[in-house]
Amino acid sequence: MRNFLVLVLVLVLISGVSAYSETASIPATTLNLPIIEGGNLILESSTYDPVPAEPGNYLDVYVVVKNMGNKEMKNFYIVADPTYPFYLMGTESGAESISQMSSGREKLVDFRLMIDDQALSGSYNLNIKVCEDEFCEDEVKKIVTTISVNTGGKPKLEIGIDDYEVFTPGTLGEVIITAVNKGKLGIQFLTIDMINTEDYDIISTPRKYLGELETNDFERETYQVYINPKIKTSKEISILLNVEYSDDNYKTYQTQEEVKFNVYTENDAQKIGLIKSSSFGKITILFLILAFITYRWMRKRKS
């Protein structure tokens, strides 16, 4: 019995030594924790401008970065990771370096991107990341910003004078106003209202409805105006127009446009060849001169 107990004790001691030897052979591990504690950073995509974004134009994206932790954060980057239809232009790196940010502080970061000019209308995602380096090889966290792209953006309506008559003070004539849609977005319910000024009076209906204008389409309207006869010198006259319309998304626009044309005195118009002098007037003056000379000659003869 004693021999059996001794044997058991020896086996227990050998097992303990073996277990200790295995435990002692495991190397200690030190975790290389990043300087940034990602869980303490909050990214808030605040705004982007313009809204909606438009193909072929720049887009500014504003992101608010907050340090919600109890410790100061150092040496990290906020990186915009653009994918189609967004891309960086020129010297834009898409990375904003932050050397330090105290607890409870925040910073507004602005990224400028270009939108592909062939982009279709729709919503596109843009990734904003917190990284340990400029090239974002070590990503800490990211957010996804959804940006709305509209192929038309804002309508591009151009108002001008297509043609007009030679005007002198006190004359009645026609002015042709033209409206051209130079944008990618259709125009609807277009109305042009001409306004009277001291230089002219509108004889025709001042308010004209032109309706719809598709991309690269145009419409013309003719107005009759009477030029103020009291104008004494040749000058450029401005026509004022109130313009109202809406786009394909039924957003309404109201603008006041100004177009210009020239009014000449009769003498100036004759000098530059815009109108011909009246031959009848010249003949009449010549006849009166001859009649006066004949009358004087006959009186002298009688006396």
PyMOL commands that set and color helices and strands:
alter all, ss='L'
color gray80, all
select helices_A, chain A and resi 2-24+38-40+266-271+279-302
alter helices_A, ss='H'
color red, helices_A
select strands_A, chain A and resi 41-49+58-67+73-81+86-87+95-101+106-115+122-131+139-149+157-164+172-181+187-195+200-202+207-213+218-227+235-247+252-263
alter strands_A, ss='S'
color yellow, strands_A
deselect
rebuild
show_as cartoon
